[in-house]
Amino acid sequence: MMTDCRPTGTYTHPMTEFPLPGAPPRLLDDEAMQDFVREGYVVLKSELPKEFHDRMHDALDSLDERGPRGHNNLLPCVPELALMLDEPVVRGALTSILGRDYYLHFHRHDHFALNNEAQPLHKDGDNHSHNAVDGLRRIHRTRFAMLFYYPQDTPLEKGPTGIVPRSQYVPRRALEAARYRMNEFNNRLRKEIEAEIGEDAFSPRGRDLWRERRKRFHDENPEAMATLKALDEPWESAKIPLLGDAGTVAIVHFDMVHGRYSANTTDLSRHMVKFLFTRDREPTGPTWHGRGSPWPVEDDALAPVWQSTWDWHRAAPPQPCRFQLLGTLNDLDGSNDHAALGAAYTLGTQAKWRSDGLDALIDRFLGDDVDRRIMAAYGLVAAGATGVPRLVEALHSADAELAVRIIDLLGDIGPPAAPALTELTAAMQHQDVNVRRYATEAVGTVAQGTDLDARVLNEPLADDDALVRRNAALATARLAPEIGIRDDLVPALAENLYHWHHHVRGWSIEALQRLGSPAATNVAMRYLAAARWDPMPKSGDTPTGAPAPKGVVKAVTML
């Protein structure tokens, strides 16, 4: 939905006018927030003038998304984009959705379209947000969000981004399982080609072989391809285009099903710049403009999911309701993703009053049926503190694989899982690297609001594994208010600013800024000053696009 975008004040720019810096964020209201929880997206209109968006479009045209001038370097290349990210209407929506202390993730990407085709629908990879367990379970709670920005008018013929509303919570079990099998074939094919020709599979020669052998596989497996197409068809039918004028901004749940809606059939370039944003603190109450009133009664299979998510956003306890256990269990064990999710959340939110529902979720979560344990996991997260003792009990005797699944749930539950902190901090030194990864990430949410000894993060910040270090830096950023001796972690974070993995570097600089002590701030500022990148080296004061002046110094000295 569109928000009210009336300007609150401007300052004069040499070329045009911009929204007043520092103006208060334009928060969403209850209705808009409920729409986001239900539909998974909100559409805004930038207050910046068309001249600004035209300039952004031209600047983006000059970049190379596969090289250093683009992708994660978008902002150093086009620093003015930060003005759009700091608009009151954009900050207000992000504050409403992610809380007051959200932060800009270091990954960003310009999706460029010119004479290309529609893109297959997908959910983005989990390496920028969380670690999915069992290949399907994702984090429903809004800890990450994506922002899509159009610097040009984007009608249907420009190939807009397409989204599937209400898809953000649905795991698409059958489709994703079929795609997983196809991806296994693709990975096998890539390795075969590289071994055969001694070149990258994405080289010109490798691509030709790739197309030829993929086509042969499709021709020889018509039933498998027909099944995959049939599973994908309902999602394709449900997608809608995000159309808009220059300056249109959409904020979507990280797990929204999306992809380029159609081909760009014009001769003009189309840009859609994607930024990621991360929640810093777990909700303690509404951060939007409204009372956070109870969720309305709705007759939809996903209504229990929406209500639980809404209650999490407003830090409100679930309300008791009546349900028939047998029918709910039948839905939980069924193949319909919507019905199974609704059943899982119903059992979870009522676990405080119905122990039989909690028993059913625990039994399935500890079982071997992947489909059932994925759905049960969602219900146990919704159960919150009620299920924590049972999860901790199971953790005591769990092998590494089960421990990862339990720890993942405890981290998703967040502060209500604080009774498990002893087990979680111990797991940060586990011999299994995957257990260490999940435990370190989980501590970053579970320990919020506790009296945490900062020293427990020192060892993970120096772990041999890059993802343990990444998660330790993320946990440090999220736990900055809880960390008493703030300078204990500065040496480890300073070292990680030069780590080979860009996630480690990205979260470490964020953690240093959030620790906020003089020592941490000094390290952060010295690093940022040295790492500053001028997108136009040796350009001096030459306007963008103009030839560099020659003989200027000589001419001046001769006067």
C-alpha positions in Angstrom: 0.0 0.0 0.0 1.1 3.6 -0.5 1.9 5.8 2.4 1.3 9.5 2.8 4.4 11.2 1.5 3.8 14.9 2.2 7.1 16.7 2.6 8.1 17.8 6.1 10.7 20.3 5.1 13.5 20.8 2.5 16.9 22.3 2.1 18.2 23.9 -1.0 20.6 21.9 -3.1 22.6 23.4 -6.0 20.6 21.3 -8.5 17.3 20.6 -6.8 15.6 20.2 -3.4 15.9 17.2 -1.0 14.0 16.1 2.1 15.3 17.8 5.3 18.1 15.7 6.8 17.3 14.5 10.3 13.6 14.9 9.9 11.6 12.4 12.1 10.8 9.1 10.4 7.4 8.7 8.9 6.1 5.6 10.8 3.6 3.2 9.4 0.2 2.9 11.2 -1.5 -0.3 12.5 -3.2 -1.0 9.2 0.0 -0.7 7.1 1.9 -2.8 9.6 -0.7 -5.5 9.5 -0.7 -5.4 5.7 3.1 -6.0 5.9 2.7 -9.0 8.3 0.0 -10.5 6.1 1.0 -9.6 2.5 4.8 -9.4 3.1 5.5 -6.1 1.5 4.7 -2.3 1.5 5.2 0.1 -1.4 6.4 3.7 -0.8 7.0 6.7 -3.0 10.3 8.6 -2.6 10.0 12.3 -1.8 13.2 13.1 -3.8 12.6 14.8 -7.1 12.7 13.2 -10.5 16.1 14.9 -11.2 17.6 12.8 -8.4 16.3 9.5 -9.7 17.4 10.4 -13.2 20.9 11.0 -11.9 20.8 7.7 -10.0 19.7 5.9 -13.2 22.6 7.4 -15.2 25.1 6.6 -12.5 24.0 3.0 -12.2 24.2 2.6 -16.0 27.9 3.3 -15.8 28.6 0.5 -13.2 29.6 -3.1 -13.7 27.6 -5.5 -11.4 30.1 -8.3 -12.0 33.2 -6.2 -11.3 34.4 -4.0 -8.4 32.3 -1.0 -9.6 29.0 -2.2 -8.5 27.3 -5.0 -6.4 28.5 -4.6 -2.8 30.4 -1.4 -3.8 27.2 0.3 -5.0 27.3 3.0 -2.3 30.9 3.9 -2.7 30.3 4.2 -6.4 27.0 6.2 -6.1 27.1 7.7 -2.6 24.0 9.8 -3.2 21.9 6.7 -3.0 22.2 7.0 0.7 20.0 10.1 0.6 17.1 7.9 -0.6 17.8 5.4 2.2 17.7 8.2 4.8 14.4 9.7 3.6 11.8 10.0 6.5 9.3 7.9 4.6 11.9 5.1 4.0 13.3 5.3 7.5 9.8 5.3 9.0 8.8 2.1 7.2 12.1 0.4 8.1 11.8 1.5 11.8 8.2 0.3 11.9 9.2 -3.1 10.5 12.7 -3.7 12.0 12.8 -1.5 15.1 14.5 1.7 15.9 18.1 0.4 15.7 18.0 -1.5 12.4 21.1 -1.4 10.3 22.0 -1.4 6.6 23.4 -4.8 5.6 26.7 -4.7 3.7 25.2 -6.7 0.8 23.4 -4.8 -2.0 22.9 -5.5 -5.7 21.6 -3.6 -8.8 19.4 -5.9 -10.8 19.9 -4.7 -14.3 17.5 -5.7 -17.1 17.9 -5.0 -20.8 16.5 -7.2 -23.5 16.3 -10.2 -21.2 13.7 -12.6 -20.0 11.5 -13.2 -17.0 13.3 -14.7 -14.0 12.3 -17.9 -12.2 10.5 -17.3 -8.9 12.6 -18.0 -5.9 13.4 -17.1 -2.3 16.8 -15.5 -1.8 19.6 -17.6 -0.4 20.0 -17.7 3.4 23.7 -16.7 3.6 22.8 -13.0 4.2 20.3 -13.6 7.0 20.1 -16.9 8.8 21.2 -20.5 8.4 18.2 -22.6 7.2 17.9 -26.0 8.9 16.9 -29.1 6.9 17.2 -27.1 3.8 13.7 -25.6 4.2 13.1 -24.1 7.6 13.5 -20.3 7.5 13.1 -17.6 10.0 9.5 -16.2 9.9 10.1 -13.4 12.3 11.1 -10.1 10.7 14.8 -9.9 11.5 15.8 -9.1 7.9 14.0 -7.2 5.1 14.8 -6.3 1.5 14.3 -2.9 -0.1 13.7 -2.6 -3.8 14.3 0.8 -5.5 13.4 1.9 -9.0 15.4 5.0 -10.3 13.3 5.0 -13.5 9.6 4.7 -14.4 8.9 0.9 -14.5 5.8 -0.1 -16.3 5.1 -3.7 -17.4 7.2 -3.4 -20.6 10.3 -2.5 -18.6 10.4 -5.9 -16.9 9.4 -5.0 -13.3 10.2 -7.2 -10.3 7.4 -9.7 -9.5 6.4 -10.9 -6.1 3.9 -13.5 -4.7 2.0 -11.8 -1.8 1.6 -14.0 1.3 4.4 -16.3 0.3 7.0 -15.2 2.8 6.1 -17.9 5.4 5.3 -20.8 3.1 8.1 -23.4 2.8 6.9 -24.8 -0.6 8.1 -28.3 0.5 7.2 -30.2 -2.6 8.6 -27.6 -5.1 11.8 -27.0 -3.1 12.4 -30.7 -2.8 12.1 -31.1 -6.6 14.3 -28.1 -7.2 16.9 -29.5 -4.8 17.1 -32.6 -6.9 17.5 -30.4 -10.0 20.2 -28.4 -8.3 22.1 -31.6 -7.5 22.1 -32.5 -11.2 23.2 -28.9 -12.1 26.1 -29.1 -9.6 27.1 -32.5 -10.9 27.0 -31.3 -14.5 29.1 -28.2 -13.6 31.8 -30.4 -12.0 31.8 -32.8 -15.0 32.2 -29.9 -17.5 35.0 -28.3 -15.5 36.9 -31.6 -15.2 36.4 -32.3 -18.9 37.5 -29.0 -20.4 39.7 -27.6 -17.6 37.8 -24.4 -17.6 35.1 -22.7 -15.5 31.7 -23.9 -16.4 30.6 -20.3 -16.9 33.3 -19.6 -19.6 31.9 -19.3 -23.1 32.9 -22.9 -24.0 31.5 -24.1 -20.6 28.2 -22.3 -21.1 27.7 -24.0 -24.6 28.3 -27.4 -23.1 26.0 -26.5 -20.2 23.1 -25.6 -22.5 23.6 -28.6 -24.7 23.6 -31.1 -21.8 20.8 -29.5 -19.9 18.7 -29.7 -23.0 19.5 -33.3 -23.4 18.6 -34.0 -19.7 15.3 -32.2 -20.2 14.5 -34.1 -23.3 15.3 -37.4 -21.7 13.3 -36.7 -18.5 10.0 -35.2 -19.6 8.0 -36.5 -16.6 10.4 -34.9 -14.1 10.3 -31.6 -15.9 6.5 -31.7 -16.2 6.3 -32.4 -12.5 8.5 -29.4 -11.7 6.5 -27.2 -14.0 3.3 -28.3 -12.4 4.6 -27.5 -8.9 5.8 -24.1 -10.0 2.6 -23.1 -11.9 0.5 -22.0 -8.9 3.3 -19.6 -7.8 3.6 -18.2 -11.3 -0.1 -17.7 -11.4 -0.1 -15.9 -8.1 2.7 -13.4 -8.8 2.1 -9.7 -9.4 4.3 -7.0 -10.9 5.7 -4.2 -8.7 5.0 -1.3 -11.1 5.9 2.2 -10.3 7.2 5.6 -11.2 10.8 6.6 -10.7 11.4 6.7 -7.0 9.2 3.8 -6.1 10.5 1.9 -3.1 9.2 -1.5 -1.9 10.1 -3.1 1.4 9.5 -6.8 1.5 10.0 -9.7 3.9 13.4 -11.4 3.2 11.7 -14.7 2.4 9.2 -13.3 -0.1 8.9 -15.4 -3.3 10.0 -13.0 -6.1 11.8 -12.7 -9.5 11.7 -10.5 -12.6 8.1 -10.5 -13.6 8.6 -10.3 -17.4 11.2 -9.3 -20.0 12.3 -5.8 -20.5 11.0 -5.3 -24.1 12.1 -1.7 -24.4 15.5 -0.5 -25.7 16.1 1.3 -22.3 17.9 -0.1 -19.3 15.9 -0.9 -16.2 17.5 -0.9 -12.7 16.1 -2.3 -9.5 18.6 -1.7 -6.6 18.2 -4.2 -3.8 19.4 -3.3 -0.3 19.2 -5.6 2.8 18.4 -4.3 6.3 18.8 -6.2 9.6 17.0 -5.9 12.9 19.2 -5.2 15.8 17.0 -5.8 18.9 14.1 -8.2 19.5 10.8 -6.3 19.8 9.7 -5.0 23.2 6.6 -3.2 21.9 5.3 -1.6 18.7 7.7 0.7 16.9 5.1 2.0 14.4 2.5 4.7 14.8 -0.4 2.9 16.4 -1.6 1.0 19.5 -0.6 -2.4 18.3 -4.2 -3.6 18.6 -5.0 -7.4 18.6 -5.0 -9.2 15.2 -8.5 -9.2 13.6 -10.3 -12.5 13.3 -9.7 -14.0 9.9 -10.9 -17.2 8.2 -7.6 -18.2 6.5 -5.3 -21.2 7.0 -2.4 -18.8 7.6 -4.2 -16.6 10.1 -2.5 -18.2 13.1 0.8 -17.5 11.5 0.0 -13.8 10.9 -1.5 -13.4 14.4 1.6 -15.0 16.1 4.0 -12.8 14.0 1.9 -9.7 14.9 2.0 -10.6 18.6 5.8 -11.0 18.3 6.2 -7.6 16.7 4.2 -6.0 19.5 5.7 -8.2 22.3 2.3 -9.4 23.3 1.5 -12.9 24.7 -0.8 -15.2 22.6 -4.5 -15.5 23.5 -6.1 -18.9 24.4 -8.5 -20.5 21.9 -10.3 -23.8 21.4 -9.3 -26.3 18.8 -9.9 -30.0 18.0 -6.6 -31.8 18.5 -7.3 -34.6 16.0 -8.2 -32.3 13.1 -5.3 -30.0 13.8 -2.8 -33.0 13.9 -4.2 -34.2 10.6 -3.5 -30.8 9.1 0.0 -30.7 10.7 0.9 -34.0 9.1 -0.7 -33.2 5.7 1.0 -32.1 2.5 -0.8 -28.8 2.3 1.8 -26.2 3.4 -0.8 -23.5 4.3 -2.9 -25.9 6.5 0.2 -27.5 8.1 1.6 -24.1 9.0 -1.7 -22.9 10.5 -1.9 -26.1 12.5 1.7 -25.8 13.8 1.2 -22.2 14.9 -2.2 -23.1 16.5 -0.6 -25.9 18.5 2.4 -23.7 19.4 0.5 -20.6 20.6 -1.8 -22.8 22.7 0.9 -24.9 24.2 0.7 -23.0 27.4 -2.9 -24.2 27.9 -2.7 -27.5 25.9 0.2 -29.8 26.8 -1.1 -32.4 24.3 -0.3 -30.0 21.5 3.2 -29.4 22.8 3.7 -33.2 23.1 2.7 -33.6 19.5 5.1 -30.9 18.3 8.1 -32.2 20.3 7.4 -35.8 19.0 7.4 -34.7 15.4 10.4 -32.3 15.8 12.6 -35.1 17.3 11.4 -37.6 14.6 13.0 -38.6 11.3 10.3 -37.2 8.9 11.8 -34.0 7.6 8.5 -32.5 6.4 6.9 -33.1 9.8 9.8 -31.8 11.8 10.0 -28.6 9.8 6.4 -27.8 10.5 6.7 -28.8 14.1 9.7 -26.5 14.4 7.6 -23.5 13.5 5.1 -24.5 16.2 7.8 -24.8 18.8 9.1 -21.3 18.0 5.5 -20.0 18.4 5.3 -21.8 21.7 8.1 -19.6 23.1 9.1 -20.2 26.7 6.7 -23.0 27.1 8.7 -25.4 25.0 12.2 -24.4 26.2 12.5 -26.9 29.1 11.7 -29.8 26.7 14.1 -28.5 24.1 16.9 -28.1 26.7 16.3 -31.6 28.0 16.6 -33.0 24.4 19.7 -31.0 23.8 21.5 -32.7 26.7 21.6 -36.0 24.9 21.6 -34.8 21.3 24.2 -35.6 18.7 25.6 -32.8 16.6 22.9 -32.9 13.9 20.0 -32.8 16.4 21.8 -30.2 18.5 22.0 -27.8 15.6 18.3 -28.1 15.0 17.5 -27.5 18.7 19.9 -24.6 19.0 18.4 -23.1 15.8 15.0 -23.1 17.5 16.2 -21.6 20.7 17.9 -18.8 18.8 14.7 -18.1 16.9 12.6 -18.1 20.1 14.9 -15.3 21.4 14.9 -13.9 24.9 12.2 -16.2 26.2 14.8 -19.0 25.7 17.1 -17.4 28.2 17.0 -20.4 30.6 19.0 -22.2 27.9 21.9 -19.7 27.9 24.2 -22.0 29.9 23.8 -24.7 27.3 24.1 -22.3 24.4 27.3 -20.6 25.6 28.8 -24.0 26.3 27.9 -25.1 22.7 30.0 -22.1 21.4 33.0 -24.3 22.2 31.6 -27.5 20.7 34.0 -29.6 18.6 31.4 -29.7 15.8 31.8 -26.5 13.7 28.1 -26.4 12.7 27.1 -26.5 16.4 29.4 -23.6 17.1 28.0 -21.6 14.2 24.4 -22.0 15.4 25.1 -21.5 19.1 27.0 -18.3 18.5 24.2 -16.9 16.3 21.6 -18.0 18.9 23.3 -16.2 21.8 22.9 -12.9 19.9 19.1 -13.1 20.2 18.6 -15.2 23.4 21.0 -13.1 25.6 19.3 -9.8 24.9 18.1 -8.3 28.2 20.5 -10.5 30.3 23.7 -9.6 32.2 26.1 -11.1 29.6 29.8 -11.5 30.3 31.4 -10.1 27.1 34.4 -12.6 27.4 32.2 -15.5 26.2 32.4 -13.9 22.7 36.2 -13.6 22.5 36.8 -17.2 21.5 34.1 -17.4 18.8 35.5 -14.1 17.4 38.9 -15.9 16.9 37.5 -19.2 15.7 39.2 -20.9 12.8 35.8 -21.1 11.0 34.8 -17.9 9.1 31.1 -18.4 9.8 31.6 -18.8 13.5 33.5 -15.5 13.5 30.7 -13.9 11.4 28.0 -15.0 13.8 30.1 -13.8 16.8 30.4 -10.4 15.2 26.7 -10.3 14.5 26.0 -11.4 18.1 28.3 -8.7 19.4 26.5 -6.0 17.4 23.1 -7.2 18.7 24.3 -7.5 22.3 26.1 -4.2 22.6 23.8 -2.9 25.3 24.3 -6.1 27.4 28.1 -6.1 27.1 29.5 -4.5 30.3 33.2 -4.3 29.7 32.9 -3.0 26.1 36.6 -2.9 25.2 37.3 -6.5 25.9 36.2 -7.4 22.4 37.8 -4.5 20.5 41.1 -6.3 19.7 39.4 -9.4 18.2 37.0 -7.2 16.2 39.9 -5.0 15.0 41.7 -8.1 13.7 38.5 -9.3 12.0 38.3 -6.1 10.0 41.0 -7.6 7.8 39.5 -11.1 7.6 39.2 -12.7 4.1 35.4 -13.2 4.5 33.5 -10.1 3.7 30.7 -11.1 6.1 33.2 -11.2 9.0 34.5 -7.7 8.0 30.9 -6.4 7.6 29.6 -7.5 10.9 32.8 -6.5 12.7 32.6 -2.9 11.7 29.0 -2.8 12.7 29.8 -4.3 16.1 32.5 -1.8 16.7 30.2 1.1 15.9 27.5 -0.3 18.2 29.9 -0.9 21.1 30.4 2.9 21.0 33.3 3.2 23.5 36.1 5.6 22.5 38.5 2.7 21.7 35.9 0.9 19.6 34.9 4.1 17.7 38.6 5.0 17.1 39.3 1.6 15.6 36.2 1.8 13.4 36.9 5.3 12.2 40.5 4.6 11.4 39.6 1.6 9.4 36.8 3.4 7.5 39.1 6.3 6.7 41.7 4.0 5.3 39.2 1.8 3.5 37.4 4.8 1.9 37.1 4.2 -1.9 36.8 7.0 -4.4 34.8 5.7 -7.3 36.5 8.1 -9.6 40.2 7.9 -8.8 42.4 11.0 -9.7 39.2 12.8 -10.9 39.9 15.8 -8.7 36.9 18.2 -9.0 36.1 17.1 -12.5 32.3 16.8 -13.0 31.0 13.3 -13.6 31.3 12.5 -17.3 33.5 15.4 -18.2 37.0 15.0 -19.6 39.8 15.5 -17.0 41.4 18.9 -17.4 45.0 19.0 -18.6 47.7 21.5 -17.9 45.7 23.1 -15.1 48.6 23.3 -12.7 50.9 24.7 -15.3 48.3 27.3 -16.4 47.9 28.5 -12.8 51.6 28.8 -12.1 52.1 30.9 -15.2 49.6 33.6 -14.1 
